[in-house]
Amino acid sequence: MSKEKPDTIAVSAGRMTREHFGVVNTPVYRTSTILHPSLESMKGEALPYKYGRRGTPSSRSFESAIEALEGGARCVAVPSGLNAIATAIMAVCNAGDHLLMTDSCYGPTRLFCDKTLKRFGVETEYYDPLIGGGIAALLRPNTRAVYCESPGSLTFEIQDVPAIAAAAHAKEVSVLLDNTWATPVFFRALDYGVDLSIMSGTKYINGHADVMVGTITANESHRKRLEAFYGDTGLFLGGDDTYLSLRGVRTLAVRLKRHEENALALTRWLTTRPEVARVLYPALESDPGHAIWKRDFSGSSGLFGVELKPVSKSALSAFFNGFAHFGLGYSWGGFESLIIPADFKRTATKFQCDGPLIRLHAGLEAAEDLIADLEAGFARMREGA
Ligand SMILES: *Cc1c(COP(=O)(O)O)cnc(C)c1O
């Protein structure tokens, strides 16, 4: 694998400059039909590209850049992060299998497992995200995969992925992980025992809030399974979306550093506020996941949780309504700051939370302006009480 730092890989990987007259960026290929020069070419391997759905220079440029960042054998790009999750799970699980899913998973992942996956005969069991090597006790003869997400959606627990992977691999169970928060710039999931690393590229990979995209990257042992399911189900991401996604990759490392700086400034300030019960952000030394985060991750991105002290409904509305910079919107990972109420669901474990839980995304604005915006929000909250 490449020895270069992620900053360098993000800038250089996936280029096809020589094939494109020296043009730095691979152009947008919009195509279904690819014309062959002869009958022999249609049957043989003479052309690298055969039919739109099977890949174009646009899609290969983007996928090979993600492959290089993740250090994987094969990446496929799909039309959303949720589709990447469904595709990765269905690429490994068969009817009659048992799937272990972290109780801290992204909400729609849970819905997919409980509804659609169940319909296909796969049983999902939720496990404590902090279980670590204890996952061994939950492995059954028909367990096919352990699915991780670190940190967890909305509640931000850091998982001991190497311990989980060691226990799973001892029983030939696959390990899947949602790597959307860290991206391979901050967490090289495959190096820590993950077999399929999943991202919602809609977030940091694209980074500009204008594309829906998902990626799945397989190590060598899982490459064929991923390629087979991806090919059989006709998945593909069009040229315009792959182009924009790859353009996002070029600035990924510098954007993430700024998101991290801003999130650190905001979370440090928030921990001093009387309105705040606790801040959920693994880069803070006070965070319960800090030690494992420090061991495995090389940085922390811009998304974090805040548990407020209990407040009235009207005070909470006053807080939310009136921000100048924090937008009220789903998604995250774009250049802009966002805030949402965090409605999480648990079935295997309890997440103790007395006041309202909220989720913030620190965008690329100046931290001082973001802090002033939150300070004004707390003032509105006091007035609305
Ligand atoms: C947003 C998100 C997804 C889903 O991605 P989409 O591109 O919106 O489908 C998956 N996992 C995590 C952790 C997310 O935050």
PDBQT file of the ligand as one rigid body, heavy atoms in Angstrom, charges set to zero:
ROOT
HETATM    1  C1  LIG A 401     -25.861  10.513   6.650  1.00  0.00    +0.000 C 
HETATM    2  C2  LIG A 401     -25.312   9.233   7.114  1.00  0.00    +0.000 A 
HETATM    3  C3  LIG A 401     -25.520   8.077   6.380  1.00  0.00    +0.000 A 
HETATM    4  C4  LIG A 401     -26.418   8.031   5.158  1.00  0.00    +0.000 C 
HETATM    5  O1  LIG A 401     -25.891   8.746   4.102  1.00  0.00    +0.000 OA
HETATM    6  P1  LIG A 401     -26.795   9.333   2.911  1.00  0.00    +0.000 P 
HETATM    7  O2  LIG A 401     -25.781   9.736   1.918  1.00  0.00    +0.000 OA
HETATM    8  O3  LIG A 401     -27.593  10.443   3.505  1.00  0.00    +0.000 OA
HETATM    9  O4  LIG A 401     -27.681   8.225   2.443  1.00  0.00    +0.000 OA
HETATM   10  C5  LIG A 401     -24.910   6.923   6.813  1.00  0.00    +0.000 A 
HETATM   11  N1  LIG A 401     -24.160   6.892   7.919  1.00  0.00    +0.000 NA
HETATM   12  C6  LIG A 401     -23.954   7.989   8.663  1.00  0.00    +0.000 A 
HETATM   13  C7  LIG A 401     -23.120   7.883   9.888  1.00  0.00    +0.000 C 
HETATM   14  C8  LIG A 401     -24.533   9.186   8.297  1.00  0.00    +0.000 A 
HETATM   15  O5  LIG A 401     -24.378  10.264   9.063  1.00  0.00    +0.000 OA
ENDROOT
TORSDOF 0
